[in-house]
Amino acid sequence: MPSTALAGIRVLDLSRILAAPLATQMLADLGADVIKVERPGTGDDSRTYGPPFARGTDTAAFYLSCNRNKRSVTVDHATAEGQEVIRALAARSDVLVENFRTGTLAKYGLDHESLRELNPRLVYLSVTGFGQTGPYARRPGYDGIFQAMSGMMSVSGHPEEPMKVGVSMVDILTGLYAATAVLAALRHRDATGEGQFVDLSLLDCGLASLSHFAMNYLVSGEVPERRGNGGYGGIPSQAFQCKDKPLFLVAGNDRQFAAFCTAADRTDLLRDPRFATTSARIAHRADILPVLEAILRTRTRDEWLTVLDEHDVPAGPFNEMPEVFADPQIRHRGMLVEVEDPVSGRLPLLANPIRFTATPVEGYTRPPALGEHTAEVLTGLAGLTAAQVEELRARGVV
């Protein structure tokens, strides 16, 4: 029995920055052998996306966030020798992931059509900004652009100002779509013996992630409003300022709203026809929100959290990062792990949130130094001798 879910799967990772490296990190966490191919000398652009950098190194925290559990080799894909090395690795891989601009790798004979002749079982995933087809296919793009174009910004922020989500949300969601796509393609490969090409667009993933916001528009034709911290479900569903600090409160159905009213000693609200049902509260949003804001300001945040928990009303504190990692639930769930690093010492990492019973995610390894495993991989998988690797290294090919 394999100790990890993807034991025996090899992934050739030609990606950089965030979306696709997050996908390959997920596959690595699940047990795949992920070989990250980087440019000699400079490596993945995100290695320099700092400060902050890991203590005593020039490796940015950005890079560390999406490259754990991988092996790093350096290969210059623009050289004929480098192309041969990548082809040799692709021939012995199950999956190849890349996020070059559409058409780039075809110039080097490293596109799907070329590599499937070497390895018909290869699952080839390409992550691009706009996809392989369409009028924008060759355009470059970054997360903020896709948040704007997909409509994500149109439903985020305050009425007077659309806002980008703080984290690179389209990149992160695309990484999750990408990992799911690879797993589905591997399932198909195992059933049929055939690999396939997977075309994934950040713009498509950003739009798909609008979910019920997009569906509400498609059904009603009404353009969604920006509501700041307010939600589109039941009322209340947003942040409220307490006497000292804010909290986020959701009473998404009539039972929870009744429990909130009991906790707040305001059961009179249940007798008001404007507030008696979920639909009525949504219709009279402008009437009820000032009432709720006044109620929440009468006690401290922690007082409210205690009484709301006693009445089974969903609520949570607004946490800054130090509070997040000090939270007893986060600590209990093991969402912070540490690994040994020869330069920085103990390196903290976010844990994978998936909890398996049979194939647990464990044994984290630090994100690799640039080219750390070049000799190991090229002699073990690409058929080169140690002397050949050194010769290529001296010429700047690896």
Disulfide bonds with the S-S distance in Angstrom:
none
